[in-house]
Structure formats: structure tokens, C-alpha cells
Amino acid sequence: MAKVFTIPVPPDFRKKRERTSDPRYVDGQKMLVEAMKYLAKADPVTNREAIELLSEHVRTRFRMTDSPLS
């Protein structure tokens, strides 16, 4: 049986990468919000789980600094 060897590498916290804005993030946020609005108008009771799933994705997958207003 094969064994897997891992060599741990500590993260280098000295490197700070500058965050750059990517319009795809903001477009993705807008699209998900529009999808939630559509589902809420169509049938909010039946689509509740889908709306919650999309809402959770928006809250966890996008950076807080992304804003459609900038």
C-alpha cells in the first residue's frame, strides 16, 4: 500500500497582495440578486429554499468590499 508524504510549508504572512476589483464579482452579485427577486415574485413559499441557498452563496462567496455602486 502506498504512503502519502506531506511536507508542511508555513504560510508567508509577509507578502501582502493588493486586492483588485473584478467586475465579474459585482456582475455575479447582481445576477444572483435578480434571481432571488424573480423567485420571490414567482412563488415565495415554494422557492424559499432556493432563495436561502442563493442568499447564503452571496453572503459567503463574495468579498464585503465589492460594491455595485463603485
N, CA, C and O atoms as a GROMACS GRO file, in nm:
protein
  280
    1MET      N    1   0.084  -0.118   0.000
    1MET     CA    2   0.000   0.000   0.000
    1MET      C    3   0.089   0.125   0.000
    1MET      O    4   0.189   0.131   0.072
    2ALA      N    5   0.053   0.221  -0.080
    2ALA     CA    6   0.134   0.343  -0.092
    2ALA      C    7   0.110   0.434   0.028
    2ALA      O    8   0.002   0.439   0.085
    3LYS      N    9   0.213   0.506   0.062
    3LYS     CA   10   0.203   0.604   0.169
    3LYS      C   11   0.216   0.743   0.108
    3LYS      O   12   0.289   0.764   0.011
    4VAL      N   13   0.144   0.837   0.165
    4VAL     CA   14   0.149   0.975   0.117
    4VAL      C   15   0.232   1.056   0.215
    4VAL      O   16   0.203   1.060   0.335
    5PHE      N   17   0.333   1.120   0.164
    5PHE     CA   18   0.416   1.204   0.247
    5PHE      C   19   0.384   1.350   0.219
    5PHE      O   20   0.376   1.391   0.103
    6THR      N   21   0.363   1.426   0.323
    6THR     CA   22   0.340   1.570   0.306
    6THR      C   23   0.448   1.647   0.376
    6THR      O   24   0.490   1.612   0.487
    7ILE      N   25   0.492   1.750   0.312
    7ILE     CA   26   0.591   1.837   0.371
    7ILE      C   27   0.520   1.968   0.400
    7ILE      O   28   0.492   2.044   0.307
    8PRO      N   29   0.491   1.997   0.527
    8PRO     CA   30   0.418   2.119   0.558
    8PRO      C   31   0.501   2.244   0.528
    8PRO      O   32   0.621   2.250   0.559
    9VAL      N   33   0.436   2.340   0.469
    9VAL     CA   34   0.501   2.468   0.439
    9VAL      C   35   0.424   2.575   0.512
    9VAL      O   36   0.305   2.595   0.486
   10PRO      N   37   0.490   2.645   0.604
   10PRO     CA   38   0.419   2.751   0.675
   10PRO      C   39   0.384   2.866   0.581
   10PRO      O   40   0.462   2.899   0.492
   11PRO      N   41   0.268   2.929   0.600
   11PRO     CA   42   0.231   3.041   0.513
   11PRO      C   43   0.322   3.160   0.536
   11PRO      O   44   0.368   3.186   0.648
   12ASP      N   45   0.348   3.232   0.430
   12ASP     CA   46   0.432   3.351   0.438
   12ASP      C   47   0.342   3.473   0.452
   12ASP      O   48   0.283   3.519   0.354
   13PHE      N   49   0.330   3.524   0.574
   13PHE     CA   50   0.241   3.637   0.600
   13PHE      C   51   0.304   3.771   0.564
   13PHE      O   52   0.238   3.874   0.570
   14ARG      N   53   0.429   3.769   0.528
   14ARG     CA   54   0.495   3.895   0.492
   14ARG      C   55   0.447   3.948   0.358
   14ARG      O   56   0.445   4.069   0.336
   15LYS      N   57   0.407   3.858   0.269
   15LYS     CA   58   0.359   3.901   0.138
   15LYS      C   59   0.216   3.949   0.151
   15LYS      O   60   0.129   3.873   0.194
   16LYS      N   61   0.191   4.070   0.115
   16LYS     CA   62   0.055   4.122   0.113
   16LYS      C   63   0.020   4.152  -0.032
   16LYS      O   64   0.086   4.232  -0.098
   17ARG      N   65  -0.084   4.087  -0.078
   17ARG     CA   66  -0.126   4.107  -0.215
   17ARG      C   67  -0.234   4.214  -0.219
   17ARG      O   68  -0.329   4.213  -0.141
   18GLU      N   69  -0.219   4.306  -0.311
   18GLU     CA   70  -0.317   4.413  -0.327
   18GLU      C   71  -0.443   4.356  -0.391
   18GLU      O   72  -0.436   4.288  -0.493
   19ARG      N   73  -0.556   4.385  -0.332
   19ARG     CA   74  -0.682   4.340  -0.390
   19ARG      C   75  -0.721   4.431  -0.504
   19ARG      O   76  -0.719   4.554  -0.493
   20THR      N   77  -0.756   4.370  -0.613
   20THR     CA   78  -0.802   4.447  -0.727
   20THR      C   79  -0.948   4.414  -0.751
   20THR      O   80  -0.992   4.301  -0.730
   21SER      N   81  -1.022   4.511  -0.794
   21SER     CA   82  -1.163   4.487  -0.818
   21SER      C   83  -1.180   4.413  -0.950
   21SER      O   84  -1.110   4.439  -1.048
   22ASP      N   85  -1.274   4.321  -0.950
   22ASP     CA   86  -1.302   4.242  -1.069
   22ASP      C   87  -1.450   4.260  -1.099
   22ASP      O   88  -1.534   4.222  -1.018
   23PRO      N   89  -1.484   4.317  -1.214
   23PRO     CA   90  -1.626   4.343  -1.243
   23PRO      C   91  -1.710   4.216  -1.248
   23PRO      O   92  -1.832   4.223  -1.235
   24ARG      N   93  -1.647   4.099  -1.268
   24ARG     CA   94  -1.724   3.975  -1.270
   24ARG      C   95  -1.788   3.946  -1.135
   24ARG      O   96  -1.897   3.889  -1.130
   25TYR      N   97  -1.721   3.984  -1.025
   25TYR     CA   98  -1.780   3.962  -0.892
   25TYR      C   99  -1.908   4.043  -0.876
   25TYR      O  100  -2.010   3.992  -0.830
   26VAL      N  101  -1.901   4.168  -0.914
   26VAL     CA  102  -2.017   4.256  -0.900
   26VAL      C  103  -2.129   4.210  -0.992
   26VAL      O  104  -2.246   4.210  -0.953
   27ASP      N  105  -2.095   4.171  -1.114
   27ASP     CA  106  -2.196   4.119  -1.207
   27ASP      C  107  -2.260   3.992  -1.151
   27ASP      O  108  -2.380   3.971  -1.165
   28GLY      N  109  -2.180   3.908  -1.091
   28GLY     CA  110  -2.233   3.786  -1.030
   28GLY      C  111  -2.327   3.815  -0.916
   28GLY      O  112  -2.431   3.751  -0.902
   29GLN      N  113  -2.291   3.914  -0.833
   29GLN     CA  114  -2.380   3.955  -0.724
   29GLN      C  115  -2.513   4.005  -0.778
   29GLN      O  116  -2.620   3.967  -0.729
   30LYS      N  117  -2.506   4.090  -0.880
   30LYS     CA  118  -2.629   4.145  -0.938
   30LYS      C  119  -2.717   4.034  -0.994
   30LYS      O  120  -2.839   4.035  -0.976
   31MET      N  121  -2.655   3.938  -1.062
   31MET     CA  122  -2.731   3.829  -1.122
   31MET      C  123  -2.800   3.743  -1.015
   31MET      O  124  -2.916   3.704  -1.031
   32LEU      N  125  -2.729   3.714  -0.908
   32LEU     CA  126  -2.788   3.633  -0.801
   32LEU      C  127  -2.903   3.708  -0.731
   32LEU      O  128  -3.003   3.647  -0.695
   33VAL      N  129  -2.887   3.837  -0.713
   33VAL     CA  130  -2.994   3.916  -0.651
   33VAL      C  131  -3.117   3.919  -0.742
   33VAL      O  132  -3.230   3.908  -0.695
   34GLU      N  133  -3.094   3.934  -0.872
   34GLU     CA  134  -3.207   3.932  -0.966
   34GLU      C  135  -3.278   3.796  -0.964
   34GLU      O  136  -3.400   3.789  -0.974
   35ALA      N  137  -3.199   3.689  -0.952
   35ALA     CA  138  -3.258   3.555  -0.946
   35ALA      C  139  -3.343   3.540  -0.819
   35ALA      O  140  -3.451   3.480  -0.823
   36MET      N  141  -3.294   3.593  -0.708
   36MET     CA  142  -3.371   3.587  -0.582
   36MET      C  143  -3.500   3.666  -0.594
   36MET      O  144  -3.605   3.622  -0.548
   37LYS      N  145  -3.493   3.784  -0.657
   37LYS     CA  146  -3.614   3.865  -0.675
   37LYS      C  147  -3.716   3.791  -0.761
   37LYS      O  148  -3.835   3.790  -0.730
   38TYR      N  149  -3.669   3.729  -0.868
   38TYR     CA  150  -3.758   3.655  -0.957
   38TYR      C  151  -3.825   3.540  -0.883
   38TYR      O  152  -3.946   3.520  -0.894
   39LEU      N  153  -3.747   3.464  -0.807
   39LEU     CA  154  -3.802   3.351  -0.732
   39LEU      C  155  -3.902   3.398  -0.626
   39LEU      O  156  -4.003   3.333  -0.603
   40ALA      N  157  -3.873   3.512  -0.563
   40ALA     CA  158  -3.963   3.564  -0.460
   40ALA      C  159  -4.095   3.611  -0.520
   40ALA      O  160  -4.200   3.595  -0.458
   41LYS      N  161  -4.090   3.669  -0.640
   41LYS     CA  162  -4.213   3.715  -0.705
   41LYS      C  163  -4.295   3.597  -0.757
   41LYS      O  164  -4.418   3.599  -0.750
   42ALA      N  165  -4.227   3.495  -0.810
   42ALA     CA  166  -4.297   3.381  -0.870
   42ALA      C  167  -4.377   3.304  -0.765
   42ALA      O  168  -4.498   3.287  -0.779
   43ASP      N  169  -4.310   3.258  -0.662
   43ASP     CA  170  -4.377   3.183  -0.555
   43ASP      C  171  -4.285   3.178  -0.434
   43ASP      O  172  -4.202   3.088  -0.423
   44PRO      N  173  -4.298   3.274  -0.344
   44PRO     CA  174  -4.204   3.284  -0.233
   44PRO      C  175  -4.206   3.164  -0.139
   44PRO      O  176  -4.103   3.130  -0.081
   45VAL      N  177  -4.320   3.100  -0.123
   45VAL     CA  178  -4.328   2.987  -0.030
   45VAL      C  179  -4.257   2.864  -0.087
   45VAL      O  180  -4.177   2.801  -0.018
   46THR      N  181  -4.286   2.831  -0.210
   46THR     CA  182  -4.226   2.714  -0.273
   46THR      C  183  -4.077   2.734  -0.298
   46THR      O  184  -3.998   2.640  -0.285
   47ASN      N  185  -4.038   2.855  -0.334
   47ASN     CA  186  -3.898   2.883  -0.368
   47ASN      C  187  -3.814   2.929  -0.250
   47ASN      O  188  -3.702   2.975  -0.269
   48ARG      N  189  -3.865   2.916  -0.130
   48ARG     CA  190  -3.794   2.965  -0.012
   48ARG      C  191  -3.655   2.901   0.003
   48ARG      O  192  -3.558   2.971   0.031
   49GLU      N  193  -3.645   2.769  -0.017
   49GLU     CA  194  -3.516   2.703  -0.001
   49GLU      C  195  -3.417   2.749  -0.107
   49GLU      O  196  -3.298   2.765  -0.077
   50ALA      N  197  -3.463   2.770  -0.228
   50ALA     CA  198  -3.375   2.817  -0.335
   50ALA      C  199  -3.326   2.959  -0.305
   50ALA      O  200  -3.210   2.992  -0.327
   51ILE      N  201  -3.415   3.042  -0.255
   51ILE     CA  202  -3.376   3.179  -0.220
   51ILE      C  203  -3.275   3.178  -0.107
   51ILE      O  204  -3.178   3.255  -0.110
   52GLU      N  205  -3.295   3.093  -0.007
   52GLU     CA  206  -3.199   3.083   0.103
   52GLU      C  207  -3.063   3.035   0.054
   52GLU      O  208  -2.960   3.084   0.100
   53LEU      N  209  -3.062   2.940  -0.039
   53LEU     CA  210  -2.936   2.890  -0.093
   53LEU      C  211  -2.861   3.001  -0.167
   53LEU      O  212  -2.741   3.017  -0.148
   54LEU      N  213  -2.932   3.076  -0.250
   54LEU     CA  214  -2.868   3.186  -0.323
   54LEU      C  215  -2.819   3.295  -0.227
   54LEU      O  216  -2.712   3.352  -0.245
   55SER      N  217  -2.900   3.322  -0.126
   55SER     CA  218  -2.863   3.424  -0.028
   55SER      C  219  -2.736   3.383   0.047
   55SER      O  220  -2.647   3.466   0.069
   56GLU      N  221  -2.728   3.258   0.085
   56GLU     CA  222  -2.608   3.208   0.155
   56GLU      C  223  -2.486   3.218   0.064
   56GLU      O  224  -2.378   3.252   0.110
   57HIS      N  225  -2.503   3.189  -0.063
   57HIS     CA  226  -2.392   3.198  -0.157
   57HIS      C  227  -2.343   3.343  -0.170
   57HIS      O  228  -2.223   3.368  -0.171
   58VAL      N  229  -2.436   3.436  -0.179
   58VAL     CA  230  -2.399   3.578  -0.190
   58VAL      C  231  -2.323   3.622  -0.066
   58VAL      O  232  -2.223   3.693  -0.075
   59ARG      N  233  -2.371   3.578   0.051
   59ARG     CA  234  -2.308   3.623   0.176
   59ARG      C  235  -2.173   3.560   0.202
   59ARG      O  236  -2.090   3.620   0.271
   60THR      N  237  -2.146   3.440   0.148
   60THR     CA  238  -2.021   3.373   0.181
   60THR      C  239  -1.918   3.374   0.070
   60THR      O  240  -1.799   3.361   0.098
   61ARG      N  241  -1.959   3.389  -0.054
   61ARG     CA  242  -1.866   3.376  -0.165
   61ARG      C  243  -1.810   3.508  -0.217
   61ARG      O  244  -1.712   3.508  -0.291
   62PHE      N  245  -1.869   3.619  -0.180
   62PHE     CA  246  -1.824   3.746  -0.233
   62PHE      C  247  -1.759   3.829  -0.124
   62PHE      O  248  -1.794   3.820  -0.007
   63ARG      N  249  -1.664   3.910  -0.165
   63ARG     CA  250  -1.595   3.996  -0.069
   63ARG      C  251  -1.686   4.110  -0.026
   63ARG      O  252  -1.767   4.160  -0.104
   64MET      N  253  -1.673   4.148   0.099
   64MET     CA  254  -1.754   4.257   0.151
   64MET      C  255  -1.719   4.390   0.085
   64MET      O  256  -1.801   4.482   0.085
   65THR      N  257  -1.599   4.402   0.029
   65THR     CA  258  -1.557   4.528  -0.031
   65THR      C  259  -1.614   4.545  -0.172
   65THR      O  260  -1.608   4.655  -0.227
   66ASP      N  261  -1.668   4.438  -0.231
   66ASP     CA  262  -1.728   4.450  -0.364
   66ASP      C  263  -1.859   4.526  -0.352
   66ASP      O  264  -1.943   4.494  -0.268
   67SER      N  265  -1.875   4.624  -0.435
   67SER     CA  266  -1.996   4.704  -0.430
   67SER      C  267  -2.042   4.738  -0.570
   67SER      O  268  -1.961   4.779  -0.653
   68PRO      N  269  -2.170   4.721  -0.598
   68PRO     CA  270  -2.219   4.758  -0.732
   68PRO      C  271  -2.222   4.908  -0.752
   68PRO      O  272  -2.242   4.955  -0.864
   69LEU      N  273  -2.204   4.985  -0.645
   69LEU     CA  274  -2.212   5.131  -0.654
   69LEU      C  275  -2.081   5.196  -0.695
   69LEU      O  276  -2.080   5.312  -0.734
   70SER      N  277  -1.970   5.123  -0.686
   70SER     CA  278  -1.841   5.187  -0.715
   70SER      C  279  -1.809   5.188  -0.862
   70SER      O  280  -1.704   5.239  -0.902
   0.00000   0.00000   0.00000
